[in-house]
Amino acid sequence: MPVENDKIEVENIMSPGRVHRVDRAKYEAMRSALLSVLPGSPPGLTVAQAKAALLPLLPDALFPGGDKAGWWLKAAQLDLEAKGNIARENTKPLRLHIA
């Protein structure tokens, strides 16, 4: 059974200086999956393409049937952008790649 305080602090590039505490296991699973599917250079993948590519990589115990994957993808994306690990291209739709 997970420890209640097994949390990790994540940042949000849209709210500099603020942190949020989220479930460590879910965040780390999503972070790992996202970083494994994003290319290392522009133009990168759209968020929808990244989600489609990473869904099969997520543990079903944490994301049964992909449940809540979209929320966790956005949380990981914004945190990784704030930390400079991934970058976005100024396109519509938004495209992401490894920084």
N, C-alpha and C positions, 0 to 999 in steps of 0.2 A: 504494500500500500504506500503511495507516495507521501512523503512528508509534506505537511501543509505549507511550510515555509520554503519549500524547494523552488524558489523563484529566482529569476534573473532580471536585472535591470536593463531595459532597452531604451534607446533614444529614438527621437523622431526628427528627421531633417526639417520638417515643417514647423516644429516647435523647439528651437534650439534651447539648450539648458534644462529642459524638462526630461525626466525619466519616468518610466512606468515599469511596474513589477509584473512579470508574466510567468506562466508555468515554464520552468526550465526545460523539461523533456520535450514538450511540444515545440518550443522555440528552437531548440538545438536540432530537432529532426527537420524542421522546415528550413532552417538556415543551411544545413548540410545539403538538403535536396536542391534548394535554390542555387547555391553556389556550384553544384555539380552540373546543372543544366545550362547556366548562363555562359555564353561565349566570352572569350577574352578580349574582344575588340568590337567596335561599332560595325554594323548598325545594331547588333544585339537582337533580343527577342522582345516581342510585346509581352505585357503581363499575362494576357490570355495564353500565348504560346508557352510561356514559362510554366504557367499553372498546368497546362495539359501535359507538358513533359515531366513535371515533378510529381504529379499525383501518383503514378505507379511506384515511386520511390518512398512514399510515406508509409510508416508502419500502421497497419490497420488497427492495432490496439490503441493508438493515439488519435487516429483520424478515420474512424469507421466509415467506409464508403466515401471518403473525402470530406466528411463532415467538418465544417468550420475551416477548411483549408484556405479559402479566400481571405478570411480575416487574418489568419496566421501568416499567409504570404505577404499581405500588406504590411503587417507588423515587422516581419523580417526585412522586407524591402526597405522600409523607411529607416530602420535601425542600421542596416548595412550601408545605406547611402550616407547617413549621419556620420558613420565611422570611416567613410571613404573607401570601403571595400568594393562597392559597386557604384556605377554611374548611370545616369539616365541621359538619353539623347532627347533633344528638344524637338520631338516629332509628335504627330497625332496619328495613331495612338502612341503613347509613351513606349519607348524601347529601353531595355536595360542590358548592361554588359558588365563584366568584371572590370574594375577600375585599373 
